[in-house]
């Protein structure tokens, strides 16, 4: 897998998590722990994308 295709996959995962976080935050009674976990994973993906693109 090339670096570019790997970065593209990471961006897809990051966008999917963004959508999931937004959806969970709009739901009443959503689980704060799972939202926090998704946000941490999103940040990890973002940092990995940054590292690979610079």
C-alpha positions, 0 to 999 in steps of 0.5 A: 500500500502506498503512502497516498492510499494509506493517507486516503484510507485514514481520511475516510476513517477520520470522516466516518468518525466525525459523522459518528461523533456528530450523530451521537452528540445529537442523540439525547442520552448518548454515552459520553464515554463512547463519544470521548473514545471516538474523539480520541481515535479521531485525533489519533488519526488526524495526527497520523495523517499529519505525520504522513503528509509532512 
